Amino acid sequence: MSASRPRPTALRRYGQNHLVDKNTLAAIVRMSSVQANDVVLEVGAATGVLTEHLLANAAGVHMFEIDRRFASALERLAVAHPNLQLHLGRRRARRSGDT
């Protein structure tokens, strides 16, 4: 998805702030200094705007999204990029030693 495509309204309960400004996007990508052998963890992938740019620079991306409204678009993106792993929904964090 591009930044200009329609997207669901940001939900306060998830603390969402959708990335829509191309200058901000470029600054994030530039300052991340992602290298070709890096694997990136992206939390809150939303429409995948940042994800697409990370994929261009990284060996792989793991994107996490709890908002199911973005599921179909992110699934299509994951199918198109074998170096992309999509993780949908909430997962309970485990501490070291938990069983």
N, C-alpha and C positions, 0 to 999 in steps of 0.2 A: 504494500500500500504506500502511496506517496502522501506527503504532508497535505496535499490539496484535496484528497478524497474525503468524503463524508466519514465521520467517525461517531461512535456513541458519546453521549455526554459524560464528562468525567464524574466519577462518583467519589464523594467526600469520604465515605466509609473505607475506601481503599487508598485514600491519600493520593488520588490520581491528578497528575498535571500532564496533559498531552503535549508532546514536543511538536510544535508546528512551525517555528521560526527556523528558516534554512540557515541563517547565520549562527544561531545557537547550536544547531545540529553540527555544522562544520567545526565550530569551536570545540564541542565535546569530542568529536572524532579526532581532531588534531591533538588535543591535550591528553587524550587517552594513550597516545603513543603505542597503539596496538601493532605488534610485529607479526610477520608471516607465520611464525611458529607458536604464537600465543593461542590459548583457549580462553574465551571470554564468557563470563557469567553475566547475563542481563536479567535483572529483576524488574518485572512490570513492562513486558515487551509491547503491550497495547497493539497498535496497528503494524508494528514491525519496521517503522521508519528508521530508527537507529540500528536495528538488527541488520538491515540490508547493507548499511555502510560498514558495520563491524565485519560482516561476512566477506567484504571485499578486501579486508586487511588481515584477518585472523585465520588460523588453521581450522578453528571451529568455534561455534557459539552454542551455549546452553541458554535458552530463554525460558523464563518462568513467567506465567501469567495466571492470576486467580480469577480474573473476570472472564467468564465464559462467553460474553458477547463478542470477544475477539477470536474465539476458537477457530472458526472456519477459515478466516483470513490467515491466521498463523499456521494452521495445518497445511494450507496451500503453499505457503512460503517454505515450510519444512520439507514438503515433498520436492520442491524445486531445488533445494540445496542439501546435498547429502552430508555436508559438514555442519548441519544445524540440528540440534536436539530440542524438541519442544516439551515442556513440562507444564501441564495444565492443572489447575485446581490447587487447593491448599494441601500442604503436607506438614505433618507435625514434625518439628525439629527434634532430632535425637541428640542427647548428650553422650559423650564418650562413656561407655560402660552400660548404657541402657540396653535392654534386650527386648 
